[in-house]
């Protein structure tokens, strides 16, 4: 029984789906799709830290329009970074798997003209 490697799992996913899932909710759902647990939990920790920071800095008073824009733009920044990172990780894994397959194909040639 052969086990699939981490790169094979990542390369078998669709990069655009992972990027879309990371962008739309903004909480790293694309990492769940790609089975990248450490990246998912780091994204959840960053989002939670952003909410907590806003909560403690503002206290009991109602946030102003400017502060609301800062809060939403921080979450947008987190989701944008995860979109780019998920897409780059997919491309890197996909290129690595493609290179390994080409290496296997070139070493399988038999005969006089290798």
C-alpha positions as CSV (number, residue, x, y, z in Angstrom):
1,X,0.0,0.0,0.0
2,X,1.5,3.3,-1.0
3,X,0.9,6.5,0.9
4,X,0.4,9.8,-0.9
5,X,2.8,12.5,0.0
6,X,1.9,15.9,1.2
7,X,2.9,17.4,-2.2
8,X,0.7,14.9,-4.0
9,X,-2.3,15.8,-1.9
10,X,-1.6,19.5,-2.4
11,X,-1.1,19.2,-6.1
12,X,-4.3,17.2,-6.6
13,X,-6.3,20.0,-5.2
14,X,-7.4,22.9,-7.3
15,X,-5.5,26.1,-6.6
16,X,-8.4,28.4,-7.5
17,X,-10.8,26.6,-5.2
18,X,-8.4,26.9,-2.3
19,X,-7.8,30.6,-3.1
20,X,-11.6,31.2,-3.3
21,X,-12.2,29.5,0.0
22,X,-9.5,31.4,1.7
23,X,-10.8,34.8,0.4
24,X,-14.6,34.5,0.8
25,X,-14.9,33.6,4.4
26,X,-11.4,35.0,5.2
27,X,-10.7,32.4,7.8
28,X,-8.5,29.9,5.9
29,X,-11.1,27.5,4.8
30,X,-9.0,26.8,1.7
31,X,-6.3,25.3,3.9
32,X,-8.9,22.8,5.1
33,X,-9.5,21.9,1.4
34,X,-5.8,21.5,0.9
35,X,-5.3,19.6,4.2
36,X,-2.8,22.1,5.5
37,X,-3.6,22.1,9.2
38,X,-0.7,24.3,10.4
39,X,-1.5,27.1,8.0
40,X,-5.2,26.9,8.9
41,X,-4.6,27.1,12.6
42,X,-2.1,30.0,12.1
43,X,-4.8,31.9,10.1
44,X,-7.4,31.2,12.8
45,X,-4.9,32.5,15.4
46,X,-4.2,35.7,13.4
47,X,-7.9,36.4,12.9
48,X,-8.7,35.8,16.6
49,X,-5.8,38.0,17.6
50,X,-7.1,40.7,15.3
51,X,-10.6,40.5,16.8
52,X,-9.2,40.4,20.4
53,X,-6.9,43.4,19.8
54,X,-9.8,45.4,18.5
55,X,-12.0,44.4,21.4
56,X,-9.5,45.3,24.1
57,X,-8.3,48.5,22.4
58,X,-11.9,49.8,22.1
59,X,-13.3,48.6,25.3
60,X,-17.0,49.3,26.0
61,X,-17.5,52.3,23.7
62,X,-19.0,51.9,20.2
63,X,-16.3,51.9,17.4
64,X,-16.3,54.8,15.0
65,X,-16.6,54.5,11.2
66,X,-12.8,54.8,10.8
67,X,-12.2,52.1,13.4
68,X,-14.7,49.8,11.7
69,X,-12.9,50.3,8.3
70,X,-9.6,49.5,10.0
71,X,-11.0,46.3,11.4
72,X,-12.5,45.1,8.2
73,X,-9.4,46.0,6.2
74,X,-7.2,44.0,8.6
75,X,-9.4,40.9,8.0
76,X,-9.2,41.6,4.2
77,X,-5.4,41.8,4.5
78,X,-5.3,38.4,6.3
79,X,-7.6,36.8,3.6
80,X,-5.5,38.4,0.8
81,X,-2.3,37.0,2.2
82,X,-3.8,33.5,2.6
83,X,-5.1,33.6,-1.0
84,X,-1.7,34.4,-2.4
85,X,0.1,31.9,-0.2
86,X,-2.3,29.0,-1.0
87,X,-2.0,29.6,-4.7
88,X,1.8,29.8,-4.5
89,X,1.9,26.6,-2.4
90,X,-0.3,24.8,-5.0
91,X,1.9,25.9,-7.9
92,X,5.1,24.9,-6.1
93,X,3.7,21.4,-5.2
94,X,2.3,21.0,-8.7
95,X,5.7,21.8,-10.3
96,X,7.5,19.5,-8.0
97,X,5.2,16.6,-8.8
98,X,5.5,17.3,-12.5
99,X,9.3,17.3,-12.3
100,X,9.3,14.0,-10.4
101,X,7.0,12.4,-13.0
102,X,9.3,13.7,-15.8
103,X,12.3,12.3,-14.0
104,X,10.6,8.9,-13.6
105,X,9.5,8.9,-17.3
106,X,13.1,9.8,-18.5
107,X,14.7,7.0,-16.4
108,X,12.2,4.4,-17.6
109,X,13.6,4.5,-21.2
110,X,15.2,1.3,-22.2
111,X,17.3,0.3,-25.1
112,X,20.3,1.6,-26.9
113,X,19.3,5.2,-27.1
114,X,18.6,6.5,-23.6
